[in-house]
């Protein structure tokens, strides 16, 4: 080789030869450059060629391309002569390899050591270093130098300045530089379009993309990718399709980066078939392609497809990164796929991804959603550092599993380590405190939200309204509601539901009218809340009004709304109307079928309830837990012991449904109503789960019905052991004693109630007369016409006694203050109100189907 005989040529010729060889291998790089660059460096040193600035600059470029920064700096420091290219090459090298501090310090050395004026390439490199290191002050100084040298309008410097200001969020300054540039390259356009898309200004990004086309600049693949990303952020499917068409015509569609952002667009716009078609047609897929498709499936709740895609990716030889693992762990959590989740966890450990913040939190979330809180806590304890997101994930996990104590424990630990709770932390805690009705804790959390100075967002406000409403503090909920300047439909619905839950029907209706005046359109959840109000009041007048609104709004086919309407008609005694609505709306929604079965069962129409259950089987709708509660209740009402037991036994064998307390209580009721008290008692004693108080109360009710004091005493004792605060067992047992004339036992039982502090629930009933709901409380005189009503009742009582009626006082002892008494009393009040209405010339419109407690008087 000529290189082996340097002394046979003139030194200058030899140096030129070395430079030509180096120039030939710089563009291709690779092994040839890796072998020749050090060799030429050595020959140049021996031949005294380092004085040649052109050759040494080429050597600097070679070392830079090879990533040998130390060798390049060593050569640079020993160069006897340096020019602008020398300084620029080393500064650019440091910038390209992320050594921004070295690039900036070298630029400072250049300003001190060199008398030359920096050119556009050197300034562009320094500006990129400032951008990467977020050195705002120095970047502004370099901008000043560029202005002084009249280089700020240069396309390279201008693009670097735009990138600097845009990356630092100073888009106004970036656009000032952009508009001042006489010439803009696709790189310049891509910089502003990308940054606007990333900061959420997709509309501005697309306007710039249109303007780029008007100015005749042909977008490259990077600009197209940024424009599609802007469409994704906006959910602008049509715009994305147009860019897809342009990419297809310009043959840019085959570029992997463009296809990846198109897949992301179609996934975010819920066009998964189009995304999958693009993915399947790709000639070359990279890791981003696979991850984007997996994430798309996960975001659209196609979690099984996401898991399948993940396994296909691993079989194709790709190693999942942190993004892929995060997405697939979310899918495993949503499906409660603990086995697959554990496999992903094993891969995370093997790939050393445990330190990844997103993966760590996804692991905690996955185990929590799968209800494996021990493993979630183990991951948290092993990996969590000073990371509020990990604490939030763990608190959310405990909250979803209603473990209030551990959720609060993690929160205390979070505050101990001085980690600032976010609104998400407070919302999670409010969720679990709401489910546990922990009002004091909820108030403390509300205080911490105020103390933290965090503005109350819609999620936190909704959670506060919910918890205050559930704890019957509706005024506090209303205060939070009124504090909000902007209210979305979730907030309005939460407040309406709050009034409905606390039987404040009139307030809920007033709030609905305010909603209409605000110009917002009620949605299906609003109407569910309103129909619930009508059900609670048993007000047919309001129910029919809301039904009309529902039809007008076009949400009458929504399953939640139709189920609420069926329930409302049933509670108002209009079962035929409920059945007509059921037949017009029922389909494959099991809740709709359950509503009709339960309606018939509650009203004692057992045959109809069982007929609907048979129709449900013919329609191939799979029954669930609630279905069998209604079916067993219907069998108990009709005394169908054999059929009821067959349905109970079929739950596990035919439908894989594990019977719960409600089902066991229904079977006990089934035996009890048929007089088989010993069979009911034996059934309870053979239960595989611990009997709740409701189960023993069912047996106690049957004993009261048949006057069995012995078994009744045992059932009452067991019910009180399960729930000592329940007044029901005392009342029922007292009535059994009274029916047997055991007045001493009645007296003793009353003393036990007083000593234990048990308070009887006050009976309440209400009826609707001439579009107005009248409420009555036992021994209460709250009704405005109470004196007149009671005087008429006294007259009627005197009248029937004179006719020879003798009242049955066997159940009088404690029954008079219970809900059952309120129902019976409500019937008297209905007749009295009818008489009063006739006296003033008003006709009373009664329901077509009067069914007692569920029709016009409902026990609270």
Secondary structure in CASP SS format (residue, H / E / C, confidence):
PFRMAT SS
TARGET T0000
AUTHOR 0000-0000-0000
METHOD secondary structure of the structure
MODEL  1
X C 1.00
X H 1.00
X H 1.00
X H 1.00
X H 1.00
X H 1.00
X H 1.00
X H 1.00
X C 1.00
X C 1.00
X H 1.00
X H 1.00
X H 1.00
X H 1.00
X H 1.00
X H 1.00
X H 1.00
X H 1.00
X H 1.00
X H 1.00
X H 1.00
X H 1.00
X H 1.00
X H 1.00
X H 1.00
X H 1.00
X C 1.00
X C 1.00
X C 1.00
X H 1.00
X H 1.00
X H 1.00
X H 1.00
X H 1.00
X H 1.00
X H 1.00
X H 1.00
X H 1.00
X H 1.00
X H 1.00
X H 1.00
X H 1.00
X H 1.00
X H 1.00
X H 1.00
X H 1.00
X C 1.00
X C 1.00
X H 1.00
X H 1.00
X H 1.00
X C 1.00
X H 1.00
X H 1.00
X H 1.00
X H 1.00
X H 1.00
X H 1.00
X H 1.00
X H 1.00
X H 1.00
X H 1.00
X H 1.00
X H 1.00
X H 1.00
X H 1.00
X C 1.00
X C 1.00
X H 1.00
X H 1.00
X H 1.00
X H 1.00
X H 1.00
X H 1.00
X H 1.00
X H 1.00
X H 1.00
X C 1.00
X C 1.00
X C 1.00
X C 1.00
X C 1.00
X C 1.00
X H 1.00
X H 1.00
X H 1.00
X H 1.00
X H 1.00
X H 1.00
X H 1.00
X H 1.00
X H 1.00
X H 1.00
X H 1.00
X H 1.00
X H 1.00
X C 1.00
X C 1.00
X C 1.00
X H 1.00
X H 1.00
X H 1.00
X H 1.00
X H 1.00
X H 1.00
X H 1.00
X H 1.00
X H 1.00
X H 1.00
X H 1.00
X H 1.00
X H 1.00
X H 1.00
X C 1.00
X C 1.00
X C 1.00
X C 1.00
X C 1.00
X C 1.00
X H 1.00
X H 1.00
X H 1.00
X H 1.00
X H 1.00
X H 1.00
X H 1.00
X H 1.00
X H 1.00
X H 1.00
X H 1.00
X H 1.00
X H 1.00
X H 1.00
X C 1.00
X C 1.00
X H 1.00
X H 1.00
X H 1.00
X H 1.00
X H 1.00
X H 1.00
X H 1.00
X H 1.00
X H 1.00
X H 1.00
X H 1.00
X H 1.00
X H 1.00
X C 1.00
X C 1.00
X C 1.00
X C 1.00
X C 1.00
X C 1.00
X H 1.00
X H 1.00
X H 1.00
X H 1.00
X H 1.00
X H 1.00
X H 1.00
X H 1.00
X H 1.00
X H 1.00
X H 1.00
X H 1.00
X H 1.00
X C 1.00
X C 1.00
X C 1.00
X H 1.00
X H 1.00
X H 1.00
X H 1.00
X H 1.00
X H 1.00
X H 1.00
X H 1.00
X H 1.00
X H 1.00
X C 1.00
X C 1.00
X C 1.00
X C 1.00
X C 1.00
X H 1.00
X H 1.00
X H 1.00
X H 1.00
X H 1.00
X H 1.00
X H 1.00
X H 1.00
X H 1.00
X H 1.00
X H 1.00
X H 1.00
X H 1.00
X C 1.00
X C 1.00
X C 1.00
X H 1.00
X H 1.00
X H 1.00
X H 1.00
X H 1.00
X H 1.00
X H 1.00
X H 1.00
X H 1.00
X H 1.00
X H 1.00
X H 1.00
X H 1.00
X C 1.00
X C 1.00
X C 1.00
X C 1.00
X C 1.00
X C 1.00
X H 1.00
X H 1.00
X H 1.00
X H 1.00
X H 1.00
X H 1.00
X H 1.00
X H 1.00
X H 1.00
X H 1.00
X H 1.00
X H 1.00
X H 1.00
X H 1.00
X C 1.00
X C 1.00
X H 1.00
X H 1.00
X H 1.00
X H 1.00
X H 1.00
X H 1.00
X H 1.00
X H 1.00
X H 1.00
X H 1.00
X H 1.00
X H 1.00
X H 1.00
X C 1.00
X C 1.00
X C 1.00
X C 1.00
X C 1.00
X C 1.00
X H 1.00
X H 1.00
X H 1.00
X H 1.00
X H 1.00
X H 1.00
X H 1.00
X H 1.00
X H 1.00
X H 1.00
X H 1.00
X H 1.00
X H 1.00
X C 1.00
X C 1.00
X C 1.00
X H 1.00
X H 1.00
X H 1.00
X H 1.00
X H 1.00
X H 1.00
X H 1.00
X H 1.00
X H 1.00
X H 1.00
X C 1.00
X C 1.00
X C 1.00
X C 1.00
X C 1.00
X H 1.00
X H 1.00
X H 1.00
X H 1.00
X H 1.00
X H 1.00
X H 1.00
X H 1.00
X H 1.00
X H 1.00
X H 1.00
X H 1.00
X H 1.00
X C 1.00
X C 1.00
X C 1.00
X H 1.00
X H 1.00
X H 1.00
X H 1.00
X H 1.00
X H 1.00
X H 1.00
X H 1.00
X H 1.00
X H 1.00
X H 1.00
X H 1.00
X H 1.00
X C 1.00
X C 1.00
X C 1.00
X C 1.00
X C 1.00
X C 1.00
X H 1.00
X H 1.00
X H 1.00
X H 1.00
X H 1.00
X H 1.00
X H 1.00
X H 1.00
X H 1.00
X H 1.00
X H 1.00
X H 1.00
X H 1.00
X H 1.00
X C 1.00
X C 1.00
X H 1.00
X H 1.00
X H 1.00
X H 1.00
X H 1.00
X H 1.00
X H 1.00
X H 1.00
X H 1.00
X H 1.00
X H 1.00
X H 1.00
X H 1.00
X C 1.00
X C 1.00
X C 1.00
X C 1.00
X C 1.00
X C 1.00
X H 1.00
X H 1.00
X H 1.00
X H 1.00
X H 1.00
X H 1.00
X H 1.00
X H 1.00
X H 1.00
X H 1.00
X H 1.00
X H 1.00
X H 1.00
X C 1.00
X C 1.00
X C 1.00
X H 1.00
X H 1.00
X H 1.00
X H 1.00
X H 1.00
X H 1.00
X H 1.00
X H 1.00
X H 1.00
X H 1.00
X H 1.00
X C 1.00
X C 1.00
X C 1.00
X C 1.00
X H 1.00
X H 1.00
X H 1.00
X H 1.00
X H 1.00
X H 1.00
X H 1.00
X H 1.00
X H 1.00
X H 1.00
X H 1.00
X H 1.00
X H 1.00
X C 1.00
X C 1.00
X C 1.00
X H 1.00
X H 1.00
X H 1.00
X H 1.00
X H 1.00
X H 1.00
X H 1.00
X H 1.00
X H 1.00
X H 1.00
X H 1.00
X H 1.00
X H 1.00
X C 1.00
X C 1.00
X C 1.00
X C 1.00
X C 1.00
X C 1.00
X H 1.00
X H 1.00
X H 1.00
X H 1.00
X H 1.00
X H 1.00
X H 1.00
X H 1.00
X H 1.00
X H 1.00
X H 1.00
X H 1.00
X H 1.00
X C 1.00
X C 1.00
X C 1.00
X H 1.00
X H 1.00
X H 1.00
X H 1.00
X H 1.00
X H 1.00
X H 1.00
X H 1.00
X H 1.00
X H 1.00
X H 1.00
X H 1.00
X H 1.00
X H 1.00
X C 1.00
X C 1.00
X C 1.00
X C 1.00
X C 1.00
X H 1.00
X H 1.00
X H 1.00
X H 1.00
X H 1.00
X H 1.00
X H 1.00
X H 1.00
X H 1.00
X H 1.00
X H 1.00
X H 1.00
X H 1.00
X C 1.00
X C 1.00
X C 1.00
X H 1.00
X H 1.00
X H 1.00
X H 1.00
X H 1.00
X H 1.00
X H 1.00
X H 1.00
X H 1.00
X H 1.00
X C 1.00
X C 1.00
X C 1.00
X C 1.00
X C 1.00
X H 1.00
X H 1.00
X H 1.00
X H 1.00
X H 1.00
X H 1.00
X H 1.00
X H 1.00
X H 1.00
X H 1.00
X H 1.00
X H 1.00
X H 1.00
X C 1.00
X C 1.00
X C 1.00
X H 1.00
X H 1.00
X H 1.00
X H 1.00
X H 1.00
X H 1.00
X H 1.00
X H 1.00
X H 1.00
X H 1.00
X H 1.00
X H 1.00
X H 1.00
X C 1.00
X C 1.00
X C 1.00
X C 1.00
X C 1.00
X C 1.00
X H 1.00
X H 1.00
X H 1.00
X H 1.00
X H 1.00
X H 1.00
X H 1.00
X H 1.00
X H 1.00
X H 1.00
X H 1.00
X H 1.00
X H 1.00
X H 1.00
X C 1.00
X C 1.00
X H 1.00
X H 1.00
X H 1.00
X H 1.00
X H 1.00
X H 1.00
X H 1.00
X H 1.00
X H 1.00
X H 1.00
X H 1.00
X H 1.00
X H 1.00
X H 1.00
X C 1.00
X C 1.00
X C 1.00
X C 1.00
X C 1.00
X H 1.00
X H 1.00
X H 1.00
X H 1.00
X H 1.00
X H 1.00
X H 1.00
X H 1.00
X H 1.00
X H 1.00
X H 1.00
X H 1.00
X H 1.00
X C 1.00
X C 1.00
X C 1.00
X H 1.00
X H 1.00
X H 1.00
X H 1.00
X H 1.00
X H 1.00
X H 1.00
X H 1.00
X H 1.00
X H 1.00
X H 1.00
X C 1.00
X C 1.00
X C 1.00
X C 1.00
X H 1.00
X H 1.00
X H 1.00
X H 1.00
X H 1.00
X H 1.00
X H 1.00
X H 1.00
X H 1.00
X H 1.00
X H 1.00
X H 1.00
X H 1.00
X C 1.00
X C 1.00
X C 1.00
X H 1.00
X H 1.00
X H 1.00
X H 1.00
X H 1.00
X H 1.00
X H 1.00
X H 1.00
X H 1.00
X H 1.00
X H 1.00
X H 1.00
X H 1.00
X C 1.00
X C 1.00
X C 1.00
X C 1.00
X C 1.00
X C 1.00
X H 1.00
X H 1.00
X H 1.00
X H 1.00
X H 1.00
X H 1.00
X H 1.00
X H 1.00
X H 1.00
X H 1.00
X H 1.00
X H 1.00
X H 1.00
X H 1.00
X C 1.00
X C 1.00
X H 1.00
X H 1.00
X H 1.00
X H 1.00
X H 1.00
X H 1.00
X H 1.00
X H 1.00
X H 1.00
X H 1.00
X H 1.00
X H 1.00
X H 1.00
X H 1.00
X H 1.00
X C 1.00
X C 1.00
X C 1.00
X C 1.00
X C 1.00
X H 1.00
X H 1.00
X H 1.00
X H 1.00
X H 1.00
X H 1.00
X H 1.00
X H 1.00
X H 1.00
X H 1.00
X H 1.00
X H 1.00
X H 1.00
X C 1.00
X C 1.00
X C 1.00
X H 1.00
X H 1.00
X H 1.00
X H 1.00
X H 1.00
X H 1.00
X H 1.00
X H 1.00
X H 1.00
X C 1.00
X C 1.00
X C 1.00
X C 1.00
X C 1.00
X C 1.00
X C 1.00
X H 1.00
X H 1.00
X H 1.00
X H 1.00
X H 1.00
X H 1.00
X H 1.00
X H 1.00
X H 1.00
X H 1.00
X H 1.00
X H 1.00
X H 1.00
X H 1.00
X C 1.00
X C 1.00
X H 1.00
X H 1.00
X H 1.00
X H 1.00
X H 1.00
X H 1.00
X H 1.00
X H 1.00
X H 1.00
X H 1.00
X H 1.00
X H 1.00
X H 1.00
X H 1.00
X C 1.00
X C 1.00
X C 1.00
X C 1.00
X C 1.00
X H 1.00
X H 1.00
X H 1.00
X H 1.00
X H 1.00
X H 1.00
X H 1.00
X H 1.00
X H 1.00
X H 1.00
X H 1.00
X H 1.00
X H 1.00
X C 1.00
X C 1.00
X H 1.00
X H 1.00
X H 1.00
X H 1.00
X H 1.00
X H 1.00
X H 1.00
X H 1.00
X H 1.00
X H 1.00
X H 1.00
X H 1.00
X H 1.00
X H 1.00
X C 1.00
X C 1.00
X C 1.00
X C 1.00
X C 1.00
X C 1.00
X C 1.00
X E 1.00
X E 1.00
X E 1.00
X E 1.00
X E 1.00
X E 1.00
X C 1.00
X C 1.00
X E 1.00
X E 1.00
X E 1.00
X E 1.00
X E 1.00
X E 1.00
X C 1.00
X C 1.00
X C 1.00
X C 1.00
X C 1.00
X C 1.00
X C 1.00
X C 1.00
X H 1.00
X H 1.00
X H 1.00
X H 1.00
X H 1.00
X H 1.00
X H 1.00
X H 1.00
X H 1.00
X H 1.00
X H 1.00
X H 1.00
X H 1.00
X H 1.00
X H 1.00
X H 1.00
X H 1.00
X C 1.00
X C 1.00
X C 1.00
X C 1.00
X C 1.00
X C 1.00
X C 1.00
X C 1.00
X C 1.00
X H 1.00
X H 1.00
X H 1.00
X H 1.00
X C 1.00
X C 1.00
X C 1.00
X H 1.00
X H 1.00
X H 1.00
X H 1.00
X H 1.00
X H 1.00
X H 1.00
X H 1.00
X H 1.00
X H 1.00
X H 1.00
X H 1.00
X H 1.00
X H 1.00
X H 1.00
X H 1.00
X H 1.00
X H 1.00
X H 1.00
X H 1.00
X H 1.00
X C 1.00
X C 1.00
X C 1.00
X C 1.00
X C 1.00
X C 1.00
X C 1.00
X C 1.00
X C 1.00
X C 1.00
X C 1.00
X C 1.00
X H 1.00
X H 1.00
X H 1.00
X C 1.00
X C 1.00
X C 1.00
X C 1.00
X C 1.00
X C 1.00
END
